[in-house]
Amino acid sequence: MRLVCVIPARIASTRLPGKPLRLLGGEPLIRHVVRRAFALGLDSPVVVASDDPRVLATIADTGAMGLLTGAGHHSGTERVAEAAAHPSFPPADVVLNLQGDEPFLPPEAARGAVARVRDGDDVGTAAHPLTAEAWRDPHRVKVEVDGRGRALRFYRTPAAPACSSRAPTFQHVGVYAYRPATLRRWVSLPPTGAERDEALEQLRPLEHGMRIGVAVLDAVVPHGIDTEDDLRLAEARL
């Protein structure tokens, strides 16, 4: 099975402007994520897809391929889809979307997401135990999972009506796996109201009936970097 890891890196992040180039341990964040991608042990090419040439210049000596993508994408998956359609994109049976703010992603999250696709789900992702603090934090995305390990819903705030469900709930991890045909289908679907309201791209395929398998990890893992506070915590972790 040929796997290609793609890191979408948008420069105009709303919560953390210039995120890929923000310094973590004295080095741009995107370089940390590229190193993490290679360290996952998946033996796959790594592609950085960005709308800013400065980001691509930053990773030029890392061994990752850089692809310049458009600035009008509304989600990381849309950016990954553009990269995957490029003539120079490596052959792939499965595409792994490692979000550009996940420098601490554990290998089991990536392997678990890929396994969910290999075992028949349309999309694979990962999650870990939800702490009380994360439950209250709207920056931490929650996912409810059914008995077959598939996502029932995603949301940010415990005030959401969906939270009345008693399904097991976890904290979502920023990684997706999909076959190229599934990726093309995802971005061809019309956006949904919930996707816009919650600013959660994964609600689009879920609400259109696609199966999202969730690999649930045993332990809490470091969160991705969405805010200035996250960046400070990551600096302390390093």
Secondary structure, 3 states (H helix, E strand, C coil): CCEEEEEEECCCCCCCCCHHHCEECCEEHHHHHHHHHHHCCCCCCEEEEECCHHHHHHCCCCCCEEEECCCCCCCHHHHHHHHHCCCCCCCCCEEEEECCCCCCCCHHHHHHHHHHHHCCCCEEEEEEECCHHHHHCCCCCEEEECCCCEEEEEECCCCCHHHHCCCCEEEEEEEEEECHHHHHHHHHCCCCHHHHHHCCCCHHHHHCCCCEEEEECCCCCCCCCCCHHHHHHHHHHC
